[in-house]
Amino acid sequence: MPSHRTPPWKKPRPKTGTGAKLSPESVAWARARAKAAGRRYPNLVDNMAALRRQVETDPRRQAPDHP
């Protein structure tokens, strides 16, 4: 199945969003990911992955379990 997705750098910014900022731990994780890939600085994709990881591991953002 071919992938015809628009790259994130060509998409417009969302009108609304979480407004989340990267924590110092997420910044360090993005930098380590960029360094492992041979880049000096993290790019948009590294920062997006770090933010997704931060949001998924944040217990305050988890939905409560409903029976």
N, CA, C and O atoms as a CHARMM CRD file, in Angstrom:
* protein
*
  268
    1    1 MET  N      0.84500  -1.16800   0.00000 PROA 1      0.00000
    2    1 MET  CA     0.00000   0.00000   0.00000 PROA 1      0.00000
    3    1 MET  C      0.89600   1.23800   0.00000 PROA 1      0.00000
    4    1 MET  O      1.67400   1.42100   0.93700 PROA 1      0.00000
    5    2 PRO  N      0.81200   2.08200  -1.01000 PROA 2      0.00000
    6    2 PRO  CA     1.67800   3.25000  -1.07500 PROA 2      0.00000
    7    2 PRO  C      1.26600   4.30100  -0.05500 PROA 2      0.00000
    8    2 PRO  O      0.08900   4.44900   0.27400 PROA 2      0.00000
    9    3 SER  N      2.25100   5.01400   0.42800 PROA 3      0.00000
   10    3 SER  CA     1.99500   6.05800   1.41500 PROA 3      0.00000
   11    3 SER  C      1.95400   7.41400   0.70700 PROA 3      0.00000
   12    3 SER  O      2.96300   7.86200   0.16200 PROA 3      0.00000
   13    4 HSD  N      0.79800   8.06100   0.71500 PROA 4      0.00000
   14    4 HSD  CA     0.62100   9.35900   0.07000 PROA 4      0.00000
   15    4 HSD  C      0.30600  10.41800   1.11700 PROA 4      0.00000
   16    4 HSD  O     -0.54300  11.28200   0.90100 PROA 4      0.00000
   17    5 ARG  N      0.98900  10.34800   2.24100 PROA 5      0.00000
   18    5 ARG  CA     0.72800  11.30700   3.30100 PROA 5      0.00000
   19    5 ARG  C      1.53700  12.57300   3.06500 PROA 5      0.00000
   20    5 ARG  O      2.64400  12.52800   2.52900 PROA 5      0.00000
   21    6 THR  N      0.97700  13.68700   3.46700 PROA 6      0.00000
   22    6 THR  CA     1.67900  14.94900   3.37500 PROA 6      0.00000
   23    6 THR  C      2.69200  15.02200   4.50700 PROA 6      0.00000
   24    6 THR  O      2.35000  14.73800   5.65500 PROA 6      0.00000
   25    7 PRO  N      3.93000  15.39500   4.20700 PROA 7      0.00000
   26    7 PRO  CA     4.91400  15.49600   5.28100 PROA 7      0.00000
   27    7 PRO  C      4.52200  16.57700   6.29000 PROA 7      0.00000
   28    7 PRO  O      3.85100  17.54300   5.92700 PROA 7      0.00000
   29    8 PRO  N      4.93100  16.42400   7.54500 PROA 8      0.00000
   30    8 PRO  CA     4.49600  17.37200   8.57400 PROA 8      0.00000
   31    8 PRO  C      4.96400  18.79700   8.32300 PROA 8      0.00000
   32    8 PRO  O      4.30200  19.74400   8.74900 PROA 8      0.00000
   33    9 TRP  N      6.08600  18.97000   7.64100 PROA 9      0.00000
   34    9 TRP  CA     6.58600  20.32900   7.42100 PROA 9      0.00000
   35    9 TRP  C      5.82600  21.04300   6.30600 PROA 9      0.00000
   36    9 TRP  O      6.02600  22.24000   6.10000 PROA 9      0.00000
   37   10 LYS  N      4.96000  20.33200   5.58500 PROA 10     0.00000
   38   10 LYS  CA     4.14100  20.96000   4.54800 PROA 10     0.00000
   39   10 LYS  C      2.69600  21.17400   4.99600 PROA 10     0.00000
   40   10 LYS  O      1.89900  21.76800   4.27100 PROA 10     0.00000
   41   11 LYS  N      2.36700  20.69800   6.17200 PROA 11     0.00000
   42   11 LYS  CA     1.01700  20.86000   6.69400 PROA 11     0.00000
   43   11 LYS  C      0.91400  22.19100   7.43500 PROA 11     0.00000
   44   11 LYS  O      1.89500  22.64000   8.02700 PROA 11     0.00000
   45   12 PRO  N     -0.25200  22.82400   7.41300 PROA 12     0.00000
   46   12 PRO  CA    -0.41700  24.04500   8.20900 PROA 12     0.00000
   47   12 PRO  C     -0.49900  23.70500   9.69500 PROA 12     0.00000
   48   12 PRO  O     -0.87500  22.59600  10.07100 PROA 12     0.00000
   49   13 ARG  N     -0.14500  24.66200  10.51900 PROA 13     0.00000
   50   13 ARG  CA    -0.22700  24.46000  11.96600 PROA 13     0.00000
   51   13 ARG  C     -1.67300  24.28200  12.38200 PROA 13     0.00000
   52   13 ARG  O     -2.55300  24.93100  11.81700 PROA 13     0.00000
   53   14 PRO  N     -1.94500  23.42800  13.34600 PROA 14     0.00000
   54   14 PRO  CA    -3.32900  23.27100  13.79700 PROA 14     0.00000
   55   14 PRO  C     -3.81900  24.53600  14.49100 PROA 14     0.00000
   56   14 PRO  O     -3.05200  25.23700  15.15100 PROA 14     0.00000
   57   15 LYS  N     -5.10400  24.81300  14.33000 PROA 15     0.00000
   58   15 LYS  CA    -5.69100  26.00900  14.95400 PROA 15     0.00000
   59   15 LYS  C     -5.67600  25.88600  16.47000 PROA 15     0.00000
   60   15 LYS  O     -5.38500  26.85100  17.17600 PROA 15     0.00000
   61   16 THR  N     -5.99000  24.69300  16.96500 PROA 16     0.00000
   62   16 THR  CA    -5.96400  24.45400  18.40400 PROA 16     0.00000
   63   16 THR  C     -5.01100  23.30500  18.66100 PROA 16     0.00000
   64   16 THR  O     -4.69100  22.53300  17.75800 PROA 16     0.00000
   65   17 GLY  N     -4.57400  23.20200  19.86700 PROA 17     0.00000
   66   17 GLY  CA    -3.67700  22.10700  20.19900 PROA 17     0.00000
   67   17 GLY  C     -3.45200  22.04700  21.68300 PROA 17     0.00000
   68   17 GLY  O     -4.08700  22.75800  22.46100 PROA 17     0.00000
   69   18 THR  N     -2.54800  21.19700  22.05500 PROA 18     0.00000
   70   18 THR  CA    -2.28000  21.01900  23.47000 PROA 18     0.00000
   71   18 THR  C     -1.48100  22.18500  24.02600 PROA 18     0.00000
   72   18 THR  O     -1.57600  22.49300  25.21400 PROA 18     0.00000
   73   19 GLY  N     -0.70500  22.83100  23.18700 PROA 19     0.00000
   74   19 GLY  CA     0.12000  23.91300  23.67300 PROA 19     0.00000
   75   19 GLY  C      1.23200  23.40400  24.56800 PROA 19     0.00000
   76   19 GLY  O      1.80100  24.16100  25.35500 PROA 19     0.00000
   77   20 ALA  N      1.53700  22.13400  24.45000 PROA 20     0.00000
   78   20 ALA  CA     2.53900  21.52300  25.31900 PROA 20     0.00000
   79   20 ALA  C      3.94000  21.93700  24.88800 PROA 20     0.00000
   80   20 ALA  O      4.22100  22.09300  23.69900 PROA 20     0.00000
   81   21 LYS  N      4.79800  22.10800  25.86100 PROA 21     0.00000
   82   21 LYS  CA     6.19600  22.37900  25.59900 PROA 21     0.00000
   83   21 LYS  C      7.00200  21.16700  26.01400 PROA 21     0.00000
   84   21 LYS  O      6.60200  20.40700  26.89600 PROA 21     0.00000
   85   22 LEU  N      8.13100  20.99900  25.37300 PROA 22     0.00000
   86   22 LEU  CA     8.98400  19.87400  25.71300 PROA 22     0.00000
   87   22 LEU  C      9.62000  20.09000  27.08000 PROA 22     0.00000
   88   22 LEU  O     10.11700  21.17200  27.39100 PROA 22     0.00000
   89   23 SER  N      9.59200  19.04200  27.88000 PROA 23     0.00000
   90   23 SER  CA    10.26300  19.08400  29.17300 PROA 23     0.00000
   91   23 SER  C     11.76600  18.94300  28.93800 PROA 23     0.00000
   92   23 SER  O     12.17900  18.52700  27.85600 PROA 23     0.00000
   93   24 PRO  N     12.58600  19.27900  29.92400 PROA 24     0.00000
   94   24 PRO  CA    14.03600  19.09500  29.75500 PROA 24     0.00000
   95   24 PRO  C     14.42000  17.65000  29.43900 PROA 24     0.00000
   96   24 PRO  O     15.37800  17.41300  28.70300 PROA 24     0.00000
   97   25 GLU  N     13.68900  16.69100  29.98200 PROA 25     0.00000
   98   25 GLU  CA    13.96700  15.29200  29.68800 PROA 25     0.00000
   99   25 GLU  C     13.64800  14.96900  28.22400 PROA 25     0.00000
  100   25 GLU  O     14.38200  14.22400  27.57400 PROA 25     0.00000
  101   26 SER  N     12.55200  15.53400  27.71300 PROA 26     0.00000
  102   26 SER  CA    12.18400  15.29600  26.32000 PROA 26     0.00000
  103   26 SER  C     13.16100  15.95800  25.36100 PROA 26     0.00000
  104   26 SER  O     13.45500  15.41700  24.29500 PROA 26     0.00000
  105   27 VAL  N     13.66600  17.12900  25.73800 PROA 27     0.00000
  106   27 VAL  CA    14.66700  17.81000  24.91300 PROA 27     0.00000
  107   27 VAL  C     15.92800  16.95700  24.83900 PROA 27     0.00000
  108   27 VAL  O     16.51400  16.79600  23.76800 PROA 27     0.00000
  109   28 ALA  N     16.34100  16.41500  25.97200 PROA 28     0.00000
  110   28 ALA  CA    17.53200  15.55600  25.99300 PROA 28     0.00000
  111   28 ALA  C     17.30000  14.30200  25.16000 PROA 28     0.00000
  112   28 ALA  O     18.20800  13.84400  24.46600 PROA 28     0.00000
  113   29 TRP  N     16.09500  13.74200  25.22000 PROA 29     0.00000
  114   29 TRP  CA    15.77700  12.55400  24.44300 PROA 29     0.00000
  115   29 TRP  C     15.81900  12.86100  22.94800 PROA 29     0.00000
  116   29 TRP  O     16.33300  12.06300  22.16400 PROA 29     0.00000
  117   30 ALA  N     15.27900  14.01600  22.54800 PROA 30     0.00000
  118   30 ALA  CA    15.29500  14.41100  21.12900 PROA 30     0.00000
  119   30 ALA  C     16.72900  14.64200  20.65800 PROA 30     0.00000
  120   30 ALA  O     17.08000  14.27100  19.53800 PROA 30     0.00000
  121   31 ARG  N     17.54600  15.24500  21.49400 PROA 31     0.00000
  122   31 ARG  CA    18.95100  15.46400  21.12600 PROA 31     0.00000
  123   31 ARG  C     19.69000  14.14800  20.97600 PROA 31     0.00000
  124   31 ARG  O     20.49200  13.98300  20.05600 PROA 31     0.00000
  125   32 ALA  N     19.42400  13.21000  21.87400 PROA 32     0.00000
  126   32 ALA  CA    20.06800  11.90000  21.78000 PROA 32     0.00000
  127   32 ALA  C     19.61700  11.16400  20.52300 PROA 32     0.00000
  128   32 ALA  O     20.42000  10.49100  19.87600 PROA 32     0.00000
  129   33 ARG  N     18.35600  11.28600  20.18000 PROA 33     0.00000
  130   33 ARG  CA    17.83900  10.65100  18.96400 PROA 33     0.00000
  131   33 ARG  C     18.49300  11.24900  17.72200 PROA 33     0.00000
  132   33 ARG  O     18.84200  10.52200  16.79200 PROA 33     0.00000
  133   34 ALA  N     18.66200  12.57100  17.70500 PROA 34     0.00000
  134   34 ALA  CA    19.30800  13.22400  16.57000 PROA 34     0.00000
  135   34 ALA  C     20.77400  12.81100  16.47600 PROA 34     0.00000
  136   34 ALA  O     21.27900  12.55100  15.38400 PROA 34     0.00000
  137   35 LYS  N     21.44600  12.75100  17.59900 PROA 35     0.00000
  138   35 LYS  CA    22.86000  12.36800  17.59900 PROA 35     0.00000
  139   35 LYS  C     23.01800  10.93100  17.10000 PROA 35     0.00000
  140   35 LYS  O     23.94900  10.63700  16.35000 PROA 35     0.00000
  141   36 ALA  N     22.12400  10.04400  17.50600 PROA 36     0.00000
  142   36 ALA  CA    22.18700   8.65500  17.05400 PROA 36     0.00000
  143   36 ALA  C     21.96800   8.55300  15.54700 PROA 36     0.00000
  144   36 ALA  O     22.46500   7.62700  14.90500 PROA 36     0.00000
  145   37 ALA  N     21.22600   9.50200  14.98500 PROA 37     0.00000
  146   37 ALA  CA    20.97400   9.50600  13.54200 PROA 37     0.00000
  147   37 ALA  C     22.04100  10.28300  12.77900 PROA 37     0.00000
  148   37 ALA  O     21.98000  10.37700  11.55300 PROA 37     0.00000
  149   38 GLY  N     23.01900  10.84200  13.49200 PROA 38     0.00000
  150   38 GLY  CA    24.11200  11.55100  12.83200 PROA 38     0.00000
  151   38 GLY  C     23.85500  13.02200  12.58100 PROA 38     0.00000
  152   38 GLY  O     24.54500  13.64500  11.77400 PROA 38     0.00000
  153   39 ARG  N     22.86000  13.58800  13.26800 PROA 39     0.00000
  154   39 ARG  CA    22.56900  15.01300  13.10700 PROA 39     0.00000
  155   39 ARG  C     23.06200  15.78100  14.32900 PROA 39     0.00000
  156   39 ARG  O     23.08200  15.25400  15.44100 PROA 39     0.00000
  157   40 ARG  N     23.45600  17.01500  14.11000 PROA 40     0.00000
  158   40 ARG  CA    23.92800  17.85100  15.22200 PROA 40     0.00000
  159   40 ARG  C     22.80100  18.28900  16.14700 PROA 40     0.00000
  160   40 ARG  O     22.94800  18.31100  17.36900 PROA 40     0.00000
  161   41 TYR  N     21.69100  18.63000  15.54600 PROA 41     0.00000
  162   41 TYR  CA    20.55700  19.16400  16.29500 PROA 41     0.00000
  163   41 TYR  C     19.30500  18.37300  15.95400 PROA 41     0.00000
  164   41 TYR  O     19.21000  17.81400  14.86200 PROA 41     0.00000
  165   42 PRO  N     18.33300  18.31500  16.87900 PROA 42     0.00000
  166   42 PRO  CA    17.07500  17.62700  16.57400 PROA 42     0.00000
  167   42 PRO  C     16.26600  18.40800  15.53900 PROA 42     0.00000
  168   42 PRO  O     16.25100  19.63900  15.55000 PROA 42     0.00000
  169   43 ASN  N     15.60900  17.69500  14.66600 PROA 43     0.00000
  170   43 ASN  CA    14.75800  18.34200  13.67400 PROA 43     0.00000
  171   43 ASN  C     13.29700  18.22000  14.10500 PROA 43     0.00000
  172   43 ASN  O     12.99500  17.75100  15.20200 PROA 43     0.00000
  173   44 LEU  N     12.41400  18.64400  13.23400 PROA 44     0.00000
  174   44 LEU  CA    10.99000  18.63900  13.54600 PROA 44     0.00000
  175   44 LEU  C     10.49500  17.24000  13.91100 PROA 44     0.00000
  176   44 LEU  O      9.70500  17.08000  14.84100 PROA 44     0.00000
  177   45 VAL  N     10.95800  16.23700  13.18200 PROA 45     0.00000
  178   45 VAL  CA    10.49000  14.87000  13.42300 PROA 45     0.00000
  179   45 VAL  C     10.97000  14.37300  14.78400 PROA 45     0.00000
  180   45 VAL  O     10.22000  13.69300  15.48400 PROA 45     0.00000
  181   46 ASP  N     12.20300  14.69800  15.17300 PROA 46     0.00000
  182   46 ASP  CA    12.69200  14.32300  16.50600 PROA 46     0.00000
  183   46 ASP  C     11.85700  14.98700  17.59300 PROA 46     0.00000
  184   46 ASP  O     11.48300  14.35000  18.57800 PROA 46     0.00000
  185   47 ASN  N     11.56700  16.27400  17.40700 PROA 47     0.00000
  186   47 ASN  CA    10.77700  16.99700  18.40100 PROA 47     0.00000
  187   47 ASN  C      9.34800  16.47700  18.47600 PROA 47     0.00000
  188   47 ASN  O      8.77400  16.40800  19.56200 PROA 47     0.00000
  189   48 MET  N      8.76800  16.11100  17.33900 PROA 48     0.00000
  190   48 MET  CA     7.41700  15.55400  17.35100 PROA 48     0.00000
  191   48 MET  C      7.39300  14.20400  18.06400 PROA 48     0.00000
  192   48 MET  O      6.45900  13.91600  18.81200 PROA 48     0.00000
  193   49 ALA  N      8.41000  13.37900  17.83800 PROA 49     0.00000
  194   49 ALA  CA     8.47600  12.07900  18.50800 PROA 49     0.00000
  195   49 ALA  C      8.65600  12.25800  20.01100 PROA 49     0.00000
  196   49 ALA  O      8.06000  11.52900  20.80300 PROA 49     0.00000
  197   50 ALA  N      9.48300  13.23400  20.40400 PROA 50     0.00000
  198   50 ALA  CA     9.70000  13.49500  21.83000 PROA 50     0.00000
  199   50 ALA  C      8.41900  13.99200  22.49400 PROA 50     0.00000
  200   50 ALA  O      8.11000  13.60200  23.62000 PROA 50     0.00000
  201   51 LEU  N      7.67700  14.84700  21.80500 PROA 51     0.00000
  202   51 LEU  CA     6.42700  15.35200  22.37000 PROA 51     0.00000
  203   51 LEU  C      5.39900  14.23700  22.47800 PROA 51     0.00000
  204   51 LEU  O      4.68000  14.15500  23.47400 PROA 51     0.00000
  205   52 ARG  N      5.31900  13.37700  21.46700 PROA 52     0.00000
  206   52 ARG  CA     4.38400  12.24600  21.52900 PROA 52     0.00000
  207   52 ARG  C      4.74200  11.33200  22.68900 PROA 52     0.00000
  208   52 ARG  O      3.86200  10.87200  23.41600 PROA 52     0.00000
  209   53 ARG  N      6.02300  11.06900  22.86400 PROA 53     0.00000
  210   53 ARG  CA     6.49000  10.22000  23.96400 PROA 53     0.00000
  211   53 ARG  C      6.16700  10.86600  25.31000 PROA 53     0.00000
  212   53 ARG  O      5.75800  10.18100  26.24800 PROA 53     0.00000
  213   54 GLN  N      6.34800  12.17600  25.40200 PROA 54     0.00000
  214   54 GLN  CA     6.06500  12.90500  26.64300 PROA 54     0.00000
  215   54 GLN  C      4.58000  12.85400  26.97100 PROA 54     0.00000
  216   54 GLN  O      4.21200  12.63700  28.12500 PROA 54     0.00000
  217   55 VAL  N      3.73400  13.04800  25.98900 PROA 55     0.00000
  218   55 VAL  CA     2.28600  13.04600  26.21500 PROA 55     0.00000
  219   55 VAL  C      1.80000  11.64700  26.58800 PROA 55     0.00000
  220   55 VAL  O      0.93900  11.50000  27.45500 PROA 55     0.00000
  221   56 GLU  N      2.35100  10.61600  25.93400 PROA 56     0.00000
  222   56 GLU  CA     1.91000   9.25200  26.21700 PROA 56     0.00000
  223   56 GLU  C      2.32300   8.77700  27.60000 PROA 56     0.00000
  224   56 GLU  O      1.63300   7.94700  28.19300 PROA 56     0.00000
  225   57 THR  N      3.43200   9.28400  28.12800 PROA 57     0.00000
  226   57 THR  CA     3.90000   8.83700  29.43500 PROA 57     0.00000
  227   57 THR  C      3.44000   9.74200  30.56800 PROA 57     0.00000
  228   57 THR  O      3.71400   9.45000  31.73200 PROA 57     0.00000
  229   58 ASP  N      2.74300  10.84000  30.25400 PROA 58     0.00000
  230   58 ASP  CA     2.28500  11.76900  31.28100 PROA 58     0.00000
  231   58 ASP  C      1.03600  11.19700  31.94800 PROA 58     0.00000
  232   58 ASP  O      0.01000  11.04500  31.28500 PROA 58     0.00000
  233   59 PRO  N      1.09500  10.87500  33.24500 PROA 59     0.00000
  234   59 PRO  CA    -0.07500  10.27100  33.89800 PROA 59     0.00000
  235   59 PRO  C     -1.26300  11.22500  33.99200 PROA 59     0.00000
  236   59 PRO  O     -2.40100  10.76800  34.09900 PROA 59     0.00000
  237   60 ARG  N     -1.03100  12.53500  33.95500 PROA 60     0.00000
  238   60 ARG  CA    -2.13500  13.48000  34.03000 PROA 60     0.00000
  239   60 ARG  C     -2.95600  13.50000  32.75300 PROA 60     0.00000
  240   60 ARG  O     -4.10500  13.94000  32.77300 PROA 60     0.00000
  241   61 ARG  N     -2.40100  13.04000  31.65500 PROA 61     0.00000
  242   61 ARG  CA    -3.11900  13.04700  30.38600 PROA 61     0.00000
  243   61 ARG  C     -3.80500  11.72200  30.11000 PROA 61     0.00000
  244   61 ARG  O     -4.49300  11.59000  29.09800 PROA 61     0.00000
  245   62 GLN  N     -3.63800  10.74900  30.97200 PROA 62     0.00000
  246   62 GLN  CA    -4.25400   9.44900  30.77100 PROA 62     0.00000
  247   62 GLN  C     -5.73600   9.52500  31.10600 PROA 62     0.00000
  248   62 GLN  O     -6.12900  10.17100  32.07800 PROA 62     0.00000
  249   63 ALA  N     -6.54200   8.87600  30.31100 PROA 63     0.00000
  250   63 ALA  CA    -7.98700   8.84300  30.56800 PROA 63     0.00000
  251   63 ALA  C     -8.25300   7.86500  31.71300 PROA 63     0.00000
  252   63 ALA  O     -7.62600   6.80900  31.78600 PROA 63     0.00000
  253   64 PRO  N     -9.16200   8.20700  32.58800 PROA 64     0.00000
  254   64 PRO  CA    -9.48700   7.26800  33.67400 PROA 64     0.00000
  255   64 PRO  C    -10.16300   6.02600  33.11500 PROA 64     0.00000
  256   64 PRO  O    -10.86100   6.08500  32.10200 PROA 64     0.00000
  257   65 ASP  N     -9.94800   4.91100  33.78300 PROA 65     0.00000
  258   65 ASP  CA   -10.55800   3.65600  33.35500 PROA 65     0.00000
  259   65 ASP  C    -12.04300   3.65900  33.72200 PROA 65     0.00000
  260   65 ASP  O    -12.43500   3.92500  34.85800 PROA 65     0.00000
  261   66 HSD  N    -12.83200   3.35700  32.72400 PROA 66     0.00000
  262   66 HSD  CA   -14.27100   3.26900  32.95900 PROA 66     0.00000
  263   66 HSD  C    -14.70500   1.82400  32.75500 PROA 66     0.00000
  264   66 HSD  O    -14.31500   1.19000  31.77500 PROA 66     0.00000
  265   67 PRO  N    -15.50700   1.30300  33.67400 PROA 67     0.00000
  266   67 PRO  CA   -15.96800  -0.09300  33.53300 PROA 67     0.00000
  267   67 PRO  C    -16.94700  -0.27800  32.41300 PROA 67     0.00000
  268   67 PRO  O    -17.41500  -1.39200  32.18000 PROA 67     0.00000
